[in-house]
């Protein structure tokens, strides 16, 4: 099956495991390769390669080999080895990093044609986040604009999407990003103001294909259809008007082309929302699973367990977060591992504090002792030995136990 898969983020996160397994099963047996170009400039590129290979081997259940092309000026023999791997690949993957860096290393090289060739001979190409940007006709230089402060502009993309399907679009991953809180980081950190400028610079007939985080668009080249899978949505935006499609929605390529050209749909295909984007600021963002949110959930469960004095549940929350850290260890984009580890350590320290004083309800611990003393006091009162009665009451008060004489008998309470 010929497939082009665009992922909005989470390419090596637990959230995308079902997608990878499905896509690899459809691709069938054969060599599976990963291209290391998008993060090839990073000093920890070797570690990222091993993490990615480990993710596919340990979590997805598929051995992958590395087609290394970290720079366009690698030795000719190394270039030929990588091209030979791509020439036989049944499945090829490229993911996070810098779109503009990867573009510089791939332009005017055989890599774009080699990737297209994987799909054209019946295989699958998976492009995630940075690499997904390059699949469009125009590419967003994310770091240069968001981090470097450059005015919004487009680069020419590889155009794989248009080559394989005829869809003219700029692919924008991280479409629903909300890391900025009150600062608008939607649309791959561009925000509404900059995306409007960028959109106005696209040629007529070319729109924006947005893919939310932890979401994939699976394009079946043979059927000429697009299916949205994952936690979020795909958005087709043209001239400020956005059409959003959620999980399990399938569209035909002609429908997508019509929407990206400013047209409309001729049949019901499960539109979640169709809005003028300028009026959509109040729309709720899809909440995706992240290591940070898992850490917050674990801490909430931990705190609730301790409030109920349920030590087993508190320990389970700690162990659950530790497992989440292991599950997310291969995610090369995960920036919340420090936050999660701090949460884990704080929970352990808190549990240690509890262990010093004990997690049991102190009433349950004191009950038999207080009951014995109150019985002694009751006997003294019956014998009109008020000195002993008052002595027991006062001593209990000294250790934080208040005794109250009521019409129904004596009651006691812990003083706070």
LUMMI-53041 format. One record per residue: x, y, z of N, C-alpha, C in turn; residue number from 1. Coordinates in steps of 0.05 Angstrom, whole numbers, padded with zeros to 5 digits. Layout:
    n.u    n.v    n.w   ca.u   ca.v   ca.w    c.u    c.v    c.w seq
      X      Y      Z      X      Y      Z      X      Y      Z NUM
...
***
This chain:
    n.u    n.v    n.w   ca.u   ca.v   ca.w    c.u    c.v    c.w seq
  00017 -00024  00000  00000  00000  00000  00018  00025  00000   1
  00013  00043 -00018  00028  00068 -00020  00016  00088  00000   2
  00032  00098  00018  00022  00117  00039  00042  00140  00043   3
  00031  00163  00048  00047  00186  00058  00033  00193  00084   4
  00048  00194  00106  00037  00199  00133  00049  00225  00143   5
  00032  00243  00152  00041  00269  00163  00033  00269  00193   6
  00053  00272  00211  00048  00273  00239  00053  00301  00250   7
  00034  00310  00268  00036  00337  00279  00056  00339  00301   8
  00061  00317  00316  00081  00316  00337  00078  00288  00350   9
  00096  00283  00369  00094  00258  00384  00102  00233  00368  10
  00120  00237  00349  00128  00215  00331  00139  00191  00346  11
  00152  00197  00369  00164  00175  00385  00152  00175  00413  12
  00127  00183  00415  00113  00183  00441  00094  00159  00442  13
  00086  00151  00466  00067  00129  00469  00041  00134  00455  14
  00033  00159  00452  00007  00166  00439  00005  00157  00410  15
  00028  00155  00397  00028  00148  00369  00034  00119  00363  16
  00037  00103  00383  00043  00074  00379  00022  00061  00361  17
 -00005  00065  00366 -00025  00052  00349 -00022  00060  00320  18
 -00015  00085  00315 -00013  00095  00288  00011  00081  00274  19
  00034  00081  00288  00058  00068  00276  00053  00039  00270  20
  00041  00025  00289  00036 -00004  00284  00017 -00008  00261  21
 -00003  00008  00259 -00022  00006  00237 -00008  00011  00210  22
  00007  00033  00209  00020  00041  00185  00041  00021  00176  23
  00056  00010  00195  00077 -00010  00188  00064 -00036  00179  24
  00042 -00043  00191  00028 -00067  00183  00018 -00064  00154  25
  00007 -00041  00148 -00003 -00036  00120  00020 -00035  00101  26
  00044 -00025  00110  00067 -00024  00092  00077 -00051  00084  27
  00073 -00071  00102  00082 -00098  00097  00111 -00102  00103  28
  00121 -00127  00099  00149 -00133  00105  00168 -00119  00086  29
  00192 -00115  00096  00212 -00102  00080  00229 -00084  00097  30
  00251 -00073  00086  00268 -00056  00102  00254 -00031  00112  31
  00259 -00024  00137  00249  00001  00149  00272  00018  00156  32
  00272  00043  00147  00295  00061  00152  00287  00087  00164  33
  00305  00099  00180  00300  00126  00190  00322  00145  00180  34
  00314  00168  00172  00332  00189  00163  00338  00208  00186  35
  00363  00212  00192  00371  00228  00215  00376  00258  00209  36
  00369  00267  00185  00376  00294  00177  00364  00316  00194  37
  00338  00316  00201  00327  00339  00214  00341  00347  00240  38
  00351  00327  00255  00365  00333  00280  00395  00329  00277  39
  00405  00327  00252  00433  00321  00247  00452  00342  00257  40
  00443  00367  00261  00460  00388  00271  00464  00388  00301  41
  00447  00372  00315  00448  00372  00344  00471  00355  00355  42
  00483  00365  00377  00506  00351  00388  00499  00324  00399  43
  00473  00320  00405  00465  00294  00416  00451  00277  00394  44
  00458  00281  00369  00445  00267  00347  00448  00237  00350  45
  00471  00228  00359  00475  00199  00363  00456  00188  00383  46
  00452  00202  00405  00433  00193  00425  00405  00193  00414  47
  00397  00213  00399  00370  00214  00387  00366  00190  00368  48
  00386  00183  00353  00384  00160  00335  00378  00135  00351  49
  00393  00131  00373  00390  00107  00389  00363  00106  00403  50
  00354  00130  00412  00327  00131  00425  00305  00124  00404  51
  00308  00135  00380  00288  00129  00360  00288  00100  00352  52
  00312  00089  00348  00313  00060  00342  00302  00043  00364  53
  00308  00051  00389  00297  00036  00412  00267  00038  00413  54
  00256  00061  00407  00227  00065  00407  00213  00045  00387  55
  00224  00044  00363  00211  00027  00343  00216 -00002  00349  56
  00239 -00009  00360  00244 -00037  00367  00229 -00046  00391  57
  00230 -00030  00413  00219 -00039  00438  00189 -00034  00440  58
  00180 -00012  00430  00152 -00005  00433  00134 -00012  00409  59
  00145 -00006  00386  00129 -00011  00361  00132 -00040  00352  60
  00156 -00052  00358  00160 -00080  00350  00171 -00083  00322  61
  00187 -00063  00313  00199 -00065  00286  00228 -00056  00287  62
  00245 -00071  00276  00273 -00063  00274  00276 -00043  00251  63
  00291 -00022  00257  00296 -00001  00236  00326  00003  00234  64
  00334  00011  00210  00362  00017  00205  00365  00047  00199  65
  00388  00058  00204  00392  00086  00200  00403  00092  00173  66
  00389  00109  00158  00399  00119  00133  00410  00147  00139  67
  00435  00149  00144  00447  00173  00155  00453  00194  00133  68
  00443  00218  00137  00448  00240  00118  00447  00266  00134  69
  00466  00269  00153  00465  00292  00171  00473  00318  00158  70
  00489  00315  00137  00497  00338  00121  00498  00331  00092  71
  00494  00351  00075  00494  00345  00046  00522  00339  00036  72
  00543  00346  00051  00570  00342  00042  00583  00318  00055  73
  00567  00298  00063  00579  00274  00073  00594  00260  00050  74
  00612  00242  00057  00629  00229  00037  00611  00215  00016  75
  00620  00215 -00009  00604  00203 -00031  00596  00174 -00025  76
  00614  00158 -00013  00608  00131 -00007  00585  00129  00013  77
  00585  00148  00033  00563  00148  00053  00537  00156  00040  78
  00538  00175  00021  00514  00183  00007  00502  00159 -00008  79
  00519  00144 -00022  00509  00121 -00037  00498  00099 -00019  80
  00509  00096  00005  00498  00076  00023  00470  00084  00032  81
  00466  00109  00038  00440  00119  00047  00420  00117  00024  82
  00428  00125  00000  00410  00123 -00023  00403  00094 -00029  83
  00422  00076 -00025  00416  00048 -00030  00396  00037 -00010  84
  00398  00046  00015  00378  00038  00035  00350  00048  00028  85
  00348  00073  00019  00322  00084  00012  00311  00071 -00013  86
  00329  00062 -00031  00320  00049 -00056  00307  00022 -00051  87
  00312  00010 -00028  00300 -00016 -00022  00280 -00014  00001  88
  00277  00010  00012  00260  00013  00036  00230  00009  00030  89
  00217 -00005  00048  00188 -00008  00047  00175  00014  00064  90
  00190  00025  00082  00180  00045  00101  00203  00063  00108  91
  00199  00089  00107  00220  00108  00113  00208  00130  00132  92
  00224  00138  00151  00214  00157  00172  00234  00179  00176  93
  00224  00204  00178  00240  00227  00186  00223  00243  00204  94
  00235  00254  00226  00218  00267  00246  00228  00294  00255  95
  00230  00298  00281  00234  00324  00293  00262  00335  00288  96
  00264  00361  00291  00289  00375  00287  00284  00403  00277  97
  00300  00412  00258  00297  00438  00246  00289  00435  00217  98
  00265  00446  00209  00257  00444  00181  00277  00457  00162  99
  00286  00481  00169  00303  00495  00150  00330  00482  00148 100
  00340  00470  00170  00366  00456  00168  00363  00431  00150 101
  00342  00416  00154  00338  00392  00138  00334  00400  00109 102
  00320  00421  00104  00315  00430  00076  00342  00437  00063 103
  00360  00450  00077  00386  00457  00065  00402  00432  00058 104
  00399  00411  00074  00414  00387  00069  00402  00369  00048 105
  00376  00373  00042  00363  00356  00022  00359  00369 -00005 106
  00357  00395 -00006  00353  00409 -00032  00377  00403 -00051 107
  00370  00400 -00076  00390  00394 -00096  00407  00369 -00091 108
  00394  00350 -00077  00406  00324 -00073  00385  00303 -00082 109
  00393  00277 -00083  00374  00257 -00091  00354  00249 -00070 110
  00355  00261 -00046  00338  00252 -00024  00309  00256 -00029 111
  00299  00279 -00038  00270  00282 -00044  00260  00262 -00063 112
  00274  00257 -00085  00266  00237 -00105  00266  00209 -00093 113
  00285  00204 -00075  00287  00177 -00062  00263  00173 -00044 114
  00255  00194 -00029  00231  00191 -00012  00206  00187 -00029 115
  00203  00203 -00050  00180  00199 -00067  00180  00171 -00079 116
  00204  00161 -00085  00206  00134 -00097  00197  00112 -00078 117
  00201  00115 -00052  00191  00096 -00033  00161  00092 -00036 118
  00146  00115 -00038  00117  00114 -00040  00109  00104 -00068 119
  00123  00113 -00088  00115  00107 -00116  00117  00077 -00122 120
  00134  00063 -00107  00136  00034 -00112  00120  00018 -00092 121
  00102  00032 -00078  00083  00018 -00060  00091  00018 -00031 122
  00110  00034 -00023  00118  00036  00005  00105  00059  00020 123
  00116  00065  00043  00106  00086  00061  00128  00104  00070 124
  00121  00130  00069  00139  00151  00081  00124  00165  00103 125
  00137  00166  00127  00125  00179  00150  00142  00204  00156 126
  00129  00227  00155  00142  00253  00161  00129  00265  00186 127
  00146  00269  00206  00135  00280  00231  00146  00307  00237 128
  00130  00325  00248  00136  00352  00257  00155  00366  00237 129
  00181  00369  00243  00199  00384  00226  00199  00373  00197 130
  00200  00346  00195  00200  00334  00168  00173  00338  00154 131
  00152  00338  00170  00125  00342  00158  00123  00369  00145 132
  00136  00389  00157  00137  00416  00145  00148  00415  00117 133
  00168  00399  00113  00182  00398  00087  00165  00384  00066 134
  00145  00368  00075  00128  00353  00055  00110  00371  00039 135
  00106  00396  00048  00088  00414  00034  00102  00428  00011 136
  00086  00444 -00003  00097  00459 -00025  00113  00483 -00015 137
  00106  00493  00008  00121  00514  00022  00127  00505  00050 138
  00150  00514  00060  00159  00504  00086  00163  00528  00105 139
  00155  00523  00130  00157  00544  00150  00184  00543  00165 140
  00199  00564  00164  00225  00565  00179  00219  00572  00208 141
  00212  00552  00224  00201  00556  00250  00220  00571  00269 142
  00245  00560  00271  00264  00571  00290  00271  00600  00282 143
  00274  00605  00257  00282  00632  00248  00261  00653  00255 144
  00236  00645  00254  00215  00664  00260  00209  00665  00290 145
  00205  00642  00302  00196  00640  00330  00219  00646  00349 146
  00243  00636  00344  00265  00640  00362  00283  00663  00353 147
  00287  00666  00326  00305  00686  00316  00293  00713  00311 148
  00267  00715  00312  00254  00741  00309  00251  00751  00280 149
  00255  00733  00261  00252  00741  00233  00223  00747  00226 150
  00218  00765  00207  00191  00770  00198  00181  00745  00184 151
  00155  00740  00186  00144  00715  00174  00151  00712  00144 152
  00159  00689  00136  00165  00683  00108  00164  00653  00104 153
  00161  00645  00078  00161  00617  00071  00187  00610  00057 154
  00195  00585  00059  00215  00573  00042  00201  00554  00023 155
  00213  00549  00000  00202  00529 -00018  00206  00501 -00005 156
  00184  00486 -00003  00185  00460  00009  00193  00439 -00012 157
  00194  00414 -00003  00201  00392 -00021  00177  00385 -00040 158
  00153  00392 -00031  00130  00387 -00049  00122  00358 -00052 159
  00130  00341 -00033  00122  00312 -00035  00092  00309 -00036 160
  00078  00324 -00020  00049  00322 -00019  00037  00328 -00046 161
  00046  00349 -00059  00036  00357 -00085  00045  00337 -00106 162
  00069  00328 -00105  00079  00309 -00125  00063  00283 -00124 163
  00056  00273 -00100  00043  00247 -00098  00012  00249 -00100 164
  00001  00272 -00093 -00029  00274 -00092 -00040  00297 -00108 165
 -00024  00317 -00115 -00035  00341 -00128 -00044  00362 -00109 166
 -00042  00357 -00082 -00050  00376 -00062 -00029  00398 -00059 167
 -00035  00423 -00064 -00017  00445 -00060 -00023  00457 -00033 168
 -00004  00453 -00015 -00009  00463  00013  00017  00467  00027 169
  00017  00485  00046  00038  00487  00066  00030  00470  00090 170
  00046  00451  00098  00039  00433  00121  00049  00446  00146 171
  00031  00450  00165  00038  00463  00191  00032  00444  00214 172
  00052  00431  00226  00048  00413  00249  00044  00430  00274 173
  00042  00416  00297  00038  00430  00322  00016  00451  00320 174
 -00005  00444  00305 -00025  00465  00298 -00040  00475  00322 175
 -00045  00458  00341 -00061  00465  00365 -00043  00471  00389 176
 -00017  00476  00385  00001  00479  00407 -00009  00501  00426 177
 -00007  00496  00452 -00015  00516  00472  00005  00519  00494 178
  00031  00513  00488  00052  00515  00508  00055  00544  00519 179
  00048  00563  00503  00052  00591  00510  00033  00602  00531 180
  00012  00586  00538 -00007  00596  00558 -00022  00620  00546 181
 -00019  00643  00558 -00032  00667  00548 -00020  00677  00523 182
  00005  00668  00517  00018  00676  00492  00011  00656  00470 183
  00001  00665  00448 -00010  00648  00427  00012  00633  00412 184
  00014  00606  00417  00034  00590  00403  00021  00570  00384 185
 -00004  00575  00377 -00017  00557  00357 -00002  00559  00330 186
 -00009  00541  00313  00001  00541  00285  00032  00539  00285 187
  00042  00519  00300  00071  00514  00300  00086  00539  00311 188
  00075  00550  00333  00088  00572  00348  00085  00599  00333 189
  00070  00600  00312  00068  00625  00298  00047  00644  00310 190
  00025  00633  00321  00004  00650  00331 -00013  00662  00308 191
 -00036  00673  00315 -00055  00681  00295 -00044  00704  00277 192
 -00031  00723  00290 -00022  00747  00274 -00003  00739  00253 193
  00017  00722  00259  00037  00715  00239  00026  00695  00219 194
  00007  00677  00227 -00003  00658  00208 -00020  00673  00187 195
 -00033  00695  00195 -00048  00711  00175 -00030  00723  00154 196
 -00007  00733  00164  00013  00744  00145  00023  00722  00126 197
  00030  00700  00138  00040  00678  00122  00020  00668  00101 198
 -00005  00665  00110 -00026  00656  00092 -00030  00675  00069 199
 -00028  00701  00074 -00031  00720  00052 -00009  00719  00031 200
  00013  00707  00039  00036  00705  00020  00035  00680  00003 201
  00016  00662  00008  00014  00638 -00008  00001  00644 -00034 202
  00009  00629 -00056 -00003  00634 -00082 -00032  00625 -00082 203
 -00048  00635 -00100 -00075  00627 -00103 -00077  00597 -00109 204
 -00095  00584 -00095 -00098  00555 -00098 -00082  00538 -00078 205
 -00065  00552 -00062 -00049  00538 -00042 -00059  00546 -00014 206
 -00066  00527  00002 -00075  00533  00029 -00057  00521  00050 207
 -00066  00520  00075 -00051  00509  00097 -00064  00484  00107 208
 -00049  00463  00109 -00058  00438  00120 -00045  00435  00148 209
 -00062  00439  00168 -00052  00438  00196 -00057  00411  00209 210
 -00037  00401  00223 -00040  00376  00237 -00034  00381  00267 211
 -00054  00374  00284 -00051  00378  00312 -00030  00360  00324 212
 -00022  00366  00349 -00002  00350  00363 -00014  00322  00369 213
  00003  00302  00369 -00006  00274  00374 -00028  00266  00355 214
 -00026  00274  00331 -00045  00269  00310 -00031  00263  00284 215
 -00043  00245  00267 -00031  00239  00242 -00052  00240  00220 216
 -00042  00247  00196 -00059  00245  00172 -00047  00224  00154 217
 -00062  00202  00150 -00053  00180  00134 -00064  00183  00106 218
 -00047  00187  00087 -00055  00191  00059 -00051  00165  00044 219
 -00073  00154  00035 -00072  00130  00018 -00070  00139 -00011 220
 -00046  00135 -00022 -00041  00145 -00049 -00058  00129 -00070 221
 -00062  00103 -00065 -00077  00087 -00084 -00107  00096 -00084 222
 -00118  00100 -00060 -00146  00108 -00058 -00150  00138 -00061 223
 -00128  00154 -00061 -00130  00183 -00062 -00148  00193 -00040 224
 -00142  00185 -00015 -00158  00193  00008 -00140  00201  00031 225
 -00150  00217  00049 -00136  00225  00073 -00153  00217  00098 226
 -00141  00204  00117 -00155  00197  00142 -00140  00210  00165 227
 -00156  00221  00183 -00145  00234  00207 -00147  00214  00230 228
 -00124  00210  00244 -00124  00192  00267 -00108  00205  00290 229
 -00115  00198  00314 -00100  00208  00337 -00117  00225  00356 230
 -00104  00241  00372 -00117  00256  00393 -00130  00282  00384 231
 -00120  00293  00362 -00130  00319  00354 -00143  00319  00327 232
 -00138  00339  00311 -00152  00343  00286 -00133  00352  00264 233
 -00144  00351  00239 -00131  00363  00216 -00147  00388  00209 234
 -00134  00410  00203 -00147  00434  00195 -00139  00442  00166 235
 -00159  00448  00150 -00154  00458  00123 -00162  00487  00122 236
 -00142  00504  00118 -00147  00533  00120 -00141  00547  00093 237
 -00160  00564  00086 -00156  00579  00061 -00170  00606  00064 238
 -00155  00627  00059 -00165  00655  00061 -00179  00660  00087 239
 -00166  00651  00109 -00177  00657  00136 -00199  00639  00145 240
 -00209  00622  00128 -00231  00603  00135 -00219  00576  00140 241
 -00226  00564  00163 -00215  00538  00171 -00236  00517  00174 242
 -00231  00494  00163 -00248  00470  00166 -00232  00450  00182 243
 -00243  00441  00205 -00229  00423  00222 -00241  00395  00222 244
 -00225  00374  00220 -00234  00347  00218 -00220  00330  00239 245
 -00237  00315  00254 -00226  00299  00276 -00220  00271  00270 246
 -00213  00256  00291 -00205  00228  00289 -00226  00211  00273 247
 -00215  00195  00256 -00231  00176  00239 -00246  00189  00216 248
 -00242  00215  00212 -00253  00228  00188 -00237  00221  00164 249
 -00250  00214  00142 -00236  00209  00117 -00246  00228  00095 250
 -00228  00240  00081 -00234  00258  00059 -00221  00248  00034 251
 -00233  00254  00011 -00220  00248 -00014 -00200  00271 -00021 252
 -00181  00264 -00037 -00162  00285 -00046 -00176  00308 -00060 253
 -00195  00303 -00078 -00209  00326 -00091 -00223  00344 -00071 254
 -00234  00332 -00049 -00247  00348 -00029 -00227  00366 -00015 255
 -00204  00355 -00009 -00183  00371  00004 -00173  00393 -00014 256
 -00169  00387 -00039 -00160  00407 -00058 -00181  00430 -00060 257
 -00207  00422 -00061 -00228  00442 -00063 -00228  00461 -00039 258
 -00225  00450 -00015 -00225  00466  00010 -00200  00484  00011 259
 -00177  00473  00003 -00153  00489  00004 -00152  00511 -00017 260
 -00170  00508 -00037 -00172  00528 -00058 -00194  00548 -00052 261
 -00206  00546 -00029 -00227  00565 -00021 -00254  00556 -00028 262
 -00258  00530 -00037 -00284  00520 -00044 -00298  00509 -00020 263
 -00319  00493 -00025 -00336  00482 -00004 -00339  00452 -00009 264
 -00352  00438  00010 -00356  00409  00007 -00383  00404 -00006 265
 -00384  00382 -00020 -00409  00375 -00034 -00424  00353 -00020 266
 -00413  00342  00002 -00426  00321  00017 -00417  00322  00046 267
 -00433  00309  00063 -00427  00309  00092 -00404  00289  00097 268
 -00382  00300  00107 -00359  00282  00113 -00350  00286  00142 269
 -00368  00294  00159 -00362  00295  00188 -00346  00319  00196 270
 -00354  00342  00187 -00340  00367  00195 -00344  00372  00225 271
 -00323  00375  00239 -00325  00383  00267 -00333  00412  00270 272
 -00319  00429  00254 -00324  00457  00257 -00315  00471  00231 273
 -00330  00491  00223 -00321  00507  00200 -00324  00536  00209 274
 -00302  00550  00213 -00303  00576  00225 -00284  00595  00210 275
 -00290  00621  00212 -00271  00641  00205 -00251  00643  00228 276
 -00225  00638  00222 -00206  00634  00243 -00204  00658  00261 277
 -00209  00682  00251 -00207  00706  00268 -00228  00705  00290 278
 -00249  00690  00286 -00270  00687  00307 -00268  00662  00323 279
 -00246  00647  00319 -00244  00621  00332 -00226  00620  00356 280
 -00219  00644  00366 -00200  00644  00389 -00212  00631  00414 281
 -00238  00631  00416 -00251  00619  00439 -00256  00589  00437 282
 -00250  00578  00414 -00254  00549  00411 -00235  00534  00429 283
 -00245  00513  00441 -00228  00498  00460 -00208  00481  00446 284
 -00183  00482  00455 -00162  00466  00444 -00165  00437  00453 285
 -00158  00418  00435 -00159  00390  00442 -00137  00384  00462 286
 -00144  00372  00484 -00125  00366  00505 -00111  00340  00497 287
 -00085  00341  00492 -00070  00318  00485 -00055  00308  00509 288
 -00049  00282  00509 -00034  00270  00531 -00005  00278  00528 289
  00007  00287  00550  00036  00293  00550  00047  00283  00576 290
  00073  00281  00577  00086  00273  00602  00080  00292  00625 291
  00078  00318  00618  00072  00337  00639  00044  00332  00650 292
  00024  00327  00632 -00003  00323  00642 -00005  00297  00658 293
  00011  00277  00649  00011  00252  00664  00023  00256  00692 294
  00044  00273  00694  00056  00279  00720  00036  00294  00737 295
  00021  00313  00726  00001  00327  00741 -00021  00308  00751 296
 -00029  00290  00734 -00050  00271  00742 -00040  00253  00764 297
 -00015  00244  00762 -00003  00227  00782 -00002  00241  00809 298
  00006  00267  00809  00008  00282  00833 -00020  00286  00846 299
 -00040  00290  00829 -00067  00293  00839 -00076  00267  00853 300
 -00071  00245  00839 -00078  00219  00851 -00063  00214  00877 301
 -00038  00221  00877 -00021  00218  00901 -00033  00234  00925 302
 -00038  00259  00920 -00049  00277  00941 -00076  00267  00951 303
 -00093  00258  00932 -00119  00247  00940 -00116  00222  00957 304
 -00097  00205  00949 -00093  00180  00964 -00084  00186  00993 305
 -00065  00205  00996 -00056  00212  01023 -00078  00225  01040 306
 -00095  00240  01027 -00117  00252  01042 -00136  00231  01053 307
 -00137  00208  01039 -00153  00186  01048 -00137  00166  01064 308
 -00111  00173  01068 -00093  00155  01083 -00090  00128  01070 309
 -00091  00128  01043 -00088  00103  01028 -00060  00102  01017 310
 -00042  00090  01032 -00014  00089  01025 -00010  00072  00999 311
 -00025  00051  00996 -00022  00034  00972 -00028  00050  00947 312
 -00049  00066  00948 -00056  00083  00925 -00035  00104  00920 313
 -00023  00115  00941 -00002  00135  00938  00022  00122  00925 314
  00030  00098  00934  00052  00084  00922  00046  00078  00892 315
  00021  00070  00887  00013  00064  00859  00016  00089  00841 316
  00010  00112  00852  00013  00137  00836  00042  00142  00830 317
  00060  00137  00849  00089  00140  00845  00098  00121  00824 318
  00091  00096  00827  00099  00075  00807  00088  00081  00780 319
  00064  00091  00779  00052  00098  00753  00067  00120  00738 320
  00076  00140  00753  00091  00162  00741  00118  00152  00732 321
  00130  00134  00748  00156  00123  00741  00154  00107  00714 322
  00132  00092  00711  00127  00078  00687  00123  00097  00663 323
  00109  00119  00668  00105  00139  00647  00131  00150  00638 324
  00149  00155  00656  00176  00165  00649  00190  00145  00631 325
  00187  00119  00637  00199  00099  00621  00186  00098  00593 326
  00159  00100  00593  00144  00098  00568  00151  00121  00549 327
  00156  00145  00561  00161  00169  00545  00191  00173  00540 328
  00208  00155  00550  00237  00160  00548  00247  00163  00520 329
  00233  00150  00501  00243  00151  00473  00233  00175  00457 330
  00215  00191  00470  00204  00213  00455  00226  00235  00452 331
  00236  00238  00428  00258  00256  00423  00250  00285  00426 332
  00223  00291  00427  00214  00319  00429  00205  00325  00458 333
  00205  00305  00475  00194  00309  00501  00211  00329  00518 334
  00199  00351  00525  00214  00370  00541  00205  00372  00570 335
  00187  00353  00578  00175  00354  00604  00187  00333  00623 336
  00208  00319  00615  00219  00298  00632  00230  00309  00658 337
  00242  00333  00657  00252  00345  00682  00229  00351  00701 338
  00208  00362  00689  00184  00368  00705  00173  00343  00718 339
  00170  00322  00702  00159  00297  00713  00177  00285  00734 340
  00204  00286  00730  00222  00275  00750  00221  00292  00776 341
  00219  00318  00773  00216  00334  00798  00190  00326  00813 342
  00169  00322  00798  00144  00313  00810  00147  00287  00824 343
  00161  00268  00811  00165  00242  00823  00181  00244  00848 344
  00203  00260  00848  00219  00263  00872  00204  00276  00895 345
  00187  00296  00888  00171  00309  00908  00152  00290  00921 346
  00140  00273  00905  00121  00253  00916  00135  00234  00935 347
  00159  00225  00927  00174  00206  00944  00182  00220  00970 348
  00191  00245  00969  00198  00260  00993  00174  00263  01012 349
  00151  00269  01000  00126  00272  01015  00119  00246  01029 350
  00122  00224  01014  00115  00198  01026  00134  00192  01048 351
  00160  00200  01045  00179  00196  01067  00171  00212  01092 352
  00161  00237  01088  00152  00253  01111  00128  00239  01125 353
  00111  00228  01109  00088  00214  01120  00097  00190  01136 354
  00117  00176  01126  00127  00152  01140  00138  00159  01168 355
  00148  00183  01171  00159  00190  01197  00137  00190  01219 356
  00114  00201  01212  00092  00204  01232  00071  00182  01228 357
  00073  00168  01206  00053  00147  01201  00030  00158  01185 358
  00020  00142  01167 -00002  00150  01150 -00029  00143  01162 359
 -00029  00126  01183 -00055  00117  01194 -00069  00140  01207 360
 -00095  00138  01208 -00111  00158  01223 -00103  00157  01252 361
 -00094  00179  01263 -00085  00179  01291 -00107  00171  01311 362
 -00132  00176  01304 -00154  00167  01321 -00154  00137  01324 363
 -00148  00124  01301 -00148  00095  01302 -00125  00084  01320 364
 -00102  00099  01319 -00079  00091  01335 -00085  00095  01365 365
 -00097  00118  01371 -00101  00126  01399 -00125  00113  01412 366
 -00144  00104  01395 -00170  00095  01405 -00168  00076  01429 367
 -00153  00054  01428 -00153  00036  01451 -00141  00048  01477 368
 -00122  00066  01473 -00109  00078  01497 -00128  00099  01509 369
 -00140  00116  01492 -00158  00136  01503 -00182  00123  01515 370
 -00192  00102  01502 -00215  00088  01513 -00210  00077  01541 371
 -00186  00067  01545 -00178  00056  01572 -00178  00078  01593 372
 -00166  00101  01585 -00165  00124  01604 -00192  00135  01610 373
 -00209  00136  01589 -00236  00146  01594 -00252  00128  01611 374
 -00247  00102  01609 -00260  00083  01627 -00252  00088  01656 375
 -00225  00093  01660 -00215  00099  01687 -00229  00124  01697 376
 -00231  00144  01680 -00244  00169  01688 -00273  00165  01694 377
 -00287  00149  01679 -00315  00144  01684 -00319  00130  01711 378
 -00301  00111  01717 -00303  00098  01743 -00297  00117  01766 379
 -00278  00135  01762 -00272  00155  01783 -00295  00173  01787 380
 -00308  00182  01766 -00332  00200  01768 -00354  00185  01783 381
 -00358  00160  01777 -00379  00144  01790 -00374  00142  01820 382
 -00348  00141  01827 -00340  00139  01855 -00337  00167  01868 383
 -00345  00187  01852 -00342  00215  01861 -00314  00223  01868 384
 -00295  00209  01854 -00267  00216  01857 -00260  00236  01835 385
 -00269  00260  01840 -00267  00281  01819 -00237  00289  01815 386
 -00221  00286  01835 -00193  00293  01832 -00180  00275  01811 387
 -00185  00249  01812 -00174  00230  01792 -00187  00236  01765 388
 -00213  00241  01765 -00227  00246  01739 -00214  00271  01726 389
 -00210  00292  01741 -00199  00316  01729 -00169  00312  01721 390
 -00155  00296  01736 -00127  00290  01730 -00125  00276  01703 391
 -00142  00256  01698 -00142  00241  01672 -00149  00261  01649 392
 -00170  00277  01654 -00178  00296  01633 -00155  00315  01626 393
 -00142  00326  01647 -00121  00346  01642 -00097  00333  01628 394
 -00090  00309  01636 -00067  00296  01623 -00073  00290  01594 395
 -00097  00282  01588 -00105  00278  01560 -00103  00304  01544 396
 -00111  00326  01556 -00110  00352  01543 -00081  00359  01537 397
 -00063  00352  01555 -00035  00359  01551 -00023  00345  01526 398
 -00034  00322  01519 -00024  00308  01495 -00042  00312  01471 399
 -00060  00332  01473 -00076  00339  01449 -00102  00325  01446 400
 -00112  00313  01468 -00138  00300  01467 -00158  00315  01485 401
 -00178  00326  01473 -00199  00341  01487 -00222  00322  01495 402
 -00228  00322  01521 -00251  00305  01530 -00274  00323  01536 403
 -00297  00315  01525 -00322  00331  01529 -00343  00314  01543 404
 -00355  00325  01564 -00376  00310  01578 -00403  00320  01567 405
 -00418  00301  01555 -00444  00308  01543 -00466  00291  01557 406
 -00491  00298  01549 -00513  00283  01561 -00512  00253  01553 407
 -00499  00248  01531 -00497  00220  01521 -00472  00207  01531 408
 -00456  00220  01546 -00431  00208  01556 -00407  00224  01547 409
 -00384  00212  01551 -00359  00226  01544 -00352  00222  01514 410
 -00343  00244  01502 -00332  00242  01475 -00304  00254  01475 411
 -00288  00247  01455 -00261  00259  01454 -00253  00267  01426 412
 -00236  00286  01424 -00229  00298  01399 -00199  00305  01399 413
 -00187  00302  01376 -00159  00310  01374 -00157  00340  01370 414
 -00141  00353  01385 -00136  00382  01381 -00117  00387  01359 415
 -00123  00406  01341 -00106  00412  01319 -00091  00438  01324 416
***
